[in-house]
Amino acid sequence: MTREEVFTKVANVIANHFEVDPNQVTDATSIKDDLNADSISVMEFVLELEEEFGTEISDEDAEQIQTVGAAVDYIATHLA
């Protein structure tokens, strides 16, 4: 799966979870600041990503993911 394909899927998960237009989502979008995500919302988002991509994201790694680009890079790396 290419990074672009991963980005599209992540953007769609974000659009559904945070009720935003997927076209407004960029690599630089901050999950906490731009999407107004609290800690519970972030954990739910991480669970949705795990389900969507069939991968596991540790709590330590999830805490490091601050932007959409970081989430995409993490998933792309761990799917390879």
N, C-alpha and C positions, 0 to 999 in steps of 0.2 A: 504494500500500500504506500503510495507516495505521500509526501508531507502535505501536498495540496488536498489530497483525498481525506487525510486525517483532519486537516483544518476544517474542511467542509462539514464533516461529521461533528466535530467539536462545536462549531458555530451553530449547528442545528440543535445540539443538546442544550447549548446556552440559550438559544432562542426559546425553546420550549420551557426550560427550567426557570429562566429569569424574565420571560415574557418580553423579549426585545426582538427587534428586526434582525435576522441573521446577517443582513447586508451592512449593519452598523458595527458588527464585530470585526475587530482587527487583531493582529498579533500583539499590538500595544495595549489592547483593552485590559484594564486592571480588574481582576475578578472582584476584589473587595471595594475598590473606590468607584469604578465606573458602573459596576452592576449592583452596587449597594448590598453586597452579600455579607451576611453575618456568619459566625462560625458554623451554625447548624446548616445554613444554606450551602456553604462551601462543602461540608461533608456530604450532603445529599447530592451535590453536583459531582463530587468525586465518585460516589457510588454509581451514579448514572454513567459516568465515563467508563468505570470498570465493567459495567454490564454491556455497554455499547461495543467496547473493544475486546471483551473477554480477557482482560488483564487485571492484575492486582496492583494497587498503588498504596504503598505503605503510608502510615500516618506521618512519618518523618518526611517522606518525599512530598506528600500532599501539602505540608506546611511550607515547603519551598516554592510551590507553584503559585506565583503571584499574578501572572498575566496569561492571556489566552495563548500567546506564543510559547510560553514555558510549558503549558499543558500539552500543546501540540508536539513540541520537541520531545517531551518526556514520553508521550505515547508512541511517537514515531520510532524513537530509540528502542523502546521496550517491546515493540512488535517485530522488530527486525530479527 
